[in-house]
Amino acid sequence: MTYLAVLVPSRGRPANVARLIEACEKTCEAETVLHFGFDEDDPELAASEKAAFAGRMIFRQPSILVTVKPRMGLAAWTNELAAHHTHAPYLASIGDDMVPVTPGWDRLLIEAQADIGGGITYPNDKRRADIPEAVVIDARIVKALGWMCEPTLGHWYVDAVWRDLGAGMNRLAYRGDVVVEHRHPNVPGGDPPDQTYSDAATGFAADLAAYQKWRLRRMRADIATAREAVGA
């Protein structure tokens, strides 16, 4: 089996932590590690830690890890968690509002990596097919770039960067048959809005400007770095 580190920043959603662990227990088939990142000032920190630790009792995979640090946004948290898994061949980003459905989703996205020679693979999240909102990335790309989420971003457009990198490398694969539902409030039947969604919304304009600047100033160089990392 292949080691996959699934990185999950989470704030204020202990029920989602428990739901994700339960879904992974039912569906994971690779050597998958779940690594949660919780903010020190999260009002639901104790409940989220309890949900994660309770999950260790049922999760048949090697481990559920928890890191608690001062508050960070999605991008910074993902990069922080990625730094703990320097020996993992693949890294995944899944939101705490996502639910894996397809048995072996982790294995299938890893197998799709082999099909493209290493790059960026993503599932059907029942929300968008054009953007990898959930993603598995060849860790060689992350090591070469020095980040998993473009570090000038806070929350938004990290998935657009993944799309641009994968497309620019010609190493982007969408698996429409592999379902990892994104239960965002704007999806019918999705989770209700909460403070975490509201807090993230305040950074949209700044992240859009940062994304546009990245495309203009650094995208081509980052694509070249990523291509070299996987021998594209």
PyMOL commands that set and color helices and strands:
alter all, ss='L'
color gray80, all
select helices_A, chain A and resi 14-27+45-55+74-82+105-116+139-145+158-169+195-201+204-217+219-230
alter helices_A, ss='H'
color red, helices_A
select strands_A, chain A and resi 3-10+31-39+64-69+90-93+98-100+120-124+135-138+172-182
alter strands_A, ss='S'
color yellow, strands_A
deselect
rebuild
show_as cartoon
